[in-house]
């Protein structure tokens, strides 16, 4: 027991000798931490962020089949929320399915390649399982990677293309017979990982297959800020005086 305690204390001492101390200067706001912490996005700019997040509409990136408009991507990167920052990009097709026509899916995908817009009640969704959809999506991913895999401005790529907001889910689409197939998911993740070999990759649900089994997939959540606001509000509500002590 004494020997184990000595070894433990020795490790602590060795660690303390190798540590580097950094003193943060006093500021009136959060300290900027490069490539970590909060990010700005869309058209909003926050000085505390060193990273900006942006969506790319597939129809803007590939307005006609096989013709990729990188100026459209540059316009997205240069929005106030990401201009001059490292940027995170997500290519997507459907926003939330409230319209019969896709928000970001290129029209030629439906008219020339027979990809369907499915309907359940008052909601619509693209048939991501159609092999033509997957093949054309892979071509778009490859084109995006050809230009940006080695671009130092791009810090991270989010796996999109499938599901509402490109988040790999069909939440609120009520047809129990439609789900994004494992085949479609595997083909898309394989394309992202093989083409964006020099970028970190993020997914909405990295703990679910096939993202969990493929490994090295980070986590993103567009609603994280709202979740934190709710948690902090609940903490304030529970922070009440009880018999002279605070309950947290």
C-alpha positions in Angstrom: 0.0 0.0 0.0 2.9 2.4 0.9 4.6 1.6 -2.3 1.5 2.3 -4.4 1.0 5.6 -2.6 4.7 6.6 -3.2 4.3 5.7 -6.9 1.1 7.8 -7.1 2.7 10.8 -5.5 5.8 10.5 -7.7 3.5 10.6 -10.8 1.8 13.7 -9.5 5.2 15.4 -8.9 6.4 14.5 -12.4 3.2 15.9 -13.9 3.4 19.1 -12.0 7.0 19.6 -13.2 6.0 19.3 -16.8 2.8 21.4 -16.7 2.6 24.8 -18.4 0.8 27.6 -16.6 -1.1 30.2 -18.6 -2.4 33.4 -17.1 -5.4 34.8 -18.9 -5.5 38.6 -19.0 -8.6 40.3 -17.5 -11.3 41.0 -20.0 -14.8 42.2 -20.0 -16.1 39.1 -21.7 -15.2 35.5 -22.4 -11.7 34.7 -23.4 -11.3 33.6 -27.0 -10.0 30.1 -27.3 -8.9 29.2 -30.9 -11.0 26.4 -32.4 -12.7 25.7 -29.1 -15.8 26.9 -27.3 -18.7 28.7 -28.9 -19.0 29.3 -32.6 -21.0 31.9 -34.5 -23.0 31.0 -37.5 -25.3 32.0 -40.4 -25.3 35.8 -40.6 -24.5 36.5 -36.9 -21.0 37.5 -35.8 -19.7 37.2 -32.3 -16.2 38.4 -31.3 -15.8 35.7 -28.7 -16.0 33.0 -31.5 -13.0 31.9 -33.6 -15.1 29.4 -35.5 -18.1 30.0 -37.8 -20.7 27.5 -38.9 -22.6 27.6 -42.2 -25.1 25.5 -44.2 -24.6 25.0 -47.9 -27.7 24.4 -50.0 -27.0 21.6 -52.5 -29.0 23.4 -55.2 -26.7 26.4 -54.9 -23.6 24.3 -55.0 -24.7 22.2 -58.0 -27.3 24.2 -59.9 -27.1 21.9 -62.9 -26.0 18.3 -62.9 -22.2 18.1 -62.8 -21.6 21.9 -62.7 -20.4 23.0 -59.3 -20.5 26.6 -58.3 -17.7 27.2 -55.8 -18.5 30.9 -55.8 -21.7 30.0 -54.0 -19.7 28.2 -51.3 -17.3 31.2 -51.0 -20.3 33.5 -50.5 -21.4 31.2 -47.7 -17.9 31.2 -46.1 -17.8 35.0 -46.3 -21.0 35.6 -44.5 -20.6 37.8 -41.3 -20.9 34.7 -39.1 -17.8 33.0 -40.5 -15.8 35.6 -42.5 -12.2 35.7 -41.3 -12.8 32.7 -39.0 -12.2 29.0 -39.3 -15.4 27.6 -40.7 -17.5 24.5 -40.3 -19.6 23.5 -43.3 -22.6 21.2 -43.8 -24.1 20.4 -47.2 -27.9 19.7 -46.9 -31.0 18.9 -49.0 -34.1 19.3 -46.9 -34.8 21.9 -44.2 -37.9 20.8 -42.4 -40.2 19.4 -45.1 -43.1 21.9 -44.8 -43.1 22.6 -48.6 -43.7 20.3 -51.5 -40.5 21.4 -53.2 -37.2 20.8 -51.4 -35.6 23.8 -49.8 -32.1 22.9 -51.0 -32.4 19.9 -53.2 -31.5 20.7 -56.8 -34.5 20.5 -59.1 -32.7 18.3 -61.7 -32.3 15.6 -59.1 -36.0 15.1 -59.0 -36.8 15.7 -62.7 -33.9 14.0 -64.4 -33.0 11.2 -62.0 -36.4 10.2 -60.7 -35.8 10.9 -57.0 -39.2 11.3 -55.3 -40.5 13.8 -52.8 -42.5 11.7 -50.4 -45.5 13.0 -48.5 -47.0 12.0 -45.2 -49.8 14.3 -44.0 -48.6 17.9 -44.4 -44.9 17.0 -44.4 -42.6 16.2 -47.3 -39.2 14.5 -47.5 -36.7 13.4 -50.2 -36.3 9.7 -50.8 -32.7 9.5 -49.6 -32.7 5.7 -50.2 -33.0 6.1 -54.0 -29.7 4.8 -55.5 -29.7 7.8 -57.9 -29.9 10.1 -54.9 -26.9 8.5 -53.2 -24.8 8.4 -56.3 -25.4 12.1 -57.1 -24.8 13.0 -53.4 -21.5 11.2 -53.5 -20.5 13.2 -56.6 -21.3 16.4 -54.8 -19.3 15.4 -51.7 -16.3 14.5 -53.9 -16.4 17.8 -55.6 -16.7 19.7 -52.3 -13.7 17.8 -50.9 -11.6 18.3 -54.0 -11.7 22.0 -53.4 -11.8 22.2 -49.5 -10.1 19.1 -48.1 -6.8 21.0 -48.0 -8.2 24.4 -47.4 -6.9 25.8 -44.1 -9.9 28.0 -43.6 -12.2 24.9 -43.2 -11.7 23.5 -39.8 -14.4 20.9 -39.8 -16.9 19.2 -42.1 -20.3 18.0 -40.8 -21.9 14.9 -42.3 -25.0 16.2 -44.0 -27.0 15.3 -47.1 -29.4 12.9 -45.3 -32.4 13.8 -43.2 -33.9 17.1 -42.2 -31.3 19.9 -41.9 -28.8 17.2 -43.0 -28.9 15.8 -39.5 -29.6 12.1 -40.4 -33.1 12.0 -38.9 -36.7 12.2 -40.2 -38.2 13.7 -37.0 -41.9 14.7 -37.6 -42.3 12.8 -40.8 -44.9 10.3 -39.7 -44.7 7.5 -42.2 -43.5 4.5 -40.2 -42.5 2.7 -43.5 -39.9 5.3 -44.3 -36.5 5.5 -42.6 -33.1 6.3 -43.9 -31.6 3.0 -44.8 -28.3 1.6 -43.3 -27.1 1.2 -46.9 -27.6 4.9 -47.6 -25.9 5.9 -44.4 -22.9 3.6 -44.9 -22.3 4.9 -48.5 -22.5 8.5 -47.4 -20.2 8.2 -44.4 -17.7 6.2 -46.5 -17.7 9.0 -49.0 -17.1 11.7 -46.4 -14.4 9.9 -44.6 -12.5 8.9 -47.8 -12.7 12.3 -49.4 -12.3 14.6 -46.4 -9.2 12.7 -45.2 -7.5 15.9 -43.9 -10.5 17.3 -42.0 -12.2 16.5 -38.8 -15.7 15.2 -39.3 -18.7 15.7 -37.2 -22.1 14.0 -37.0 -25.4 14.7 -35.2 -25.6 11.2 -33.7 -22.0 9.8 -33.4 -23.1 7.3 -30.8 -25.4 5.6 -33.2 -24.4 3.1 -35.9 -22.9 3.4 -38.5 -21.2 6.6 -37.1 -20.2 4.9 -33.9 -18.7 1.8 -35.5 -16.7 3.8 -38.1 -15.0 5.8 -35.4 -13.4 9.3 -35.3 -16.7 11.1 -35.7 -17.2 14.3 -33.5 -20.5 15.6 -32.2 -22.5 18.7 -33.1 -25.8 20.0 -31.9 -27.3 23.1 -33.3 -29.7 23.3 -30.2 -26.9 23.1 -27.6 -27.3 26.8 -26.7 -31.1 26.4 -26.1 -30.4 23.3 -24.0 -27.9 25.2 -21.9 -30.4 28.1 -21.4 -33.0 25.6 -20.2 -30.6 23.9 -17.8 -29.4 27.2 -16.4 -33.0 28.3 -15.9 -33.8 25.1 -14.1 -30.8 25.6 -11.9 -31.9 29.1 -11.0 -35.4 27.8 -10.1 -33.8 25.1 -7.9 -31.4 27.5 -6.2 -33.8 28.3 -3.3 -33.1 28.8 0.3 -34.0 25.7 2.3 -33.4 25.7 6.0 -30.6 28.1 5.7 -28.9 26.2 2.9 -29.2 26.4 -0.9 -30.3 23.4 -2.9 -28.5 23.2 -6.3 
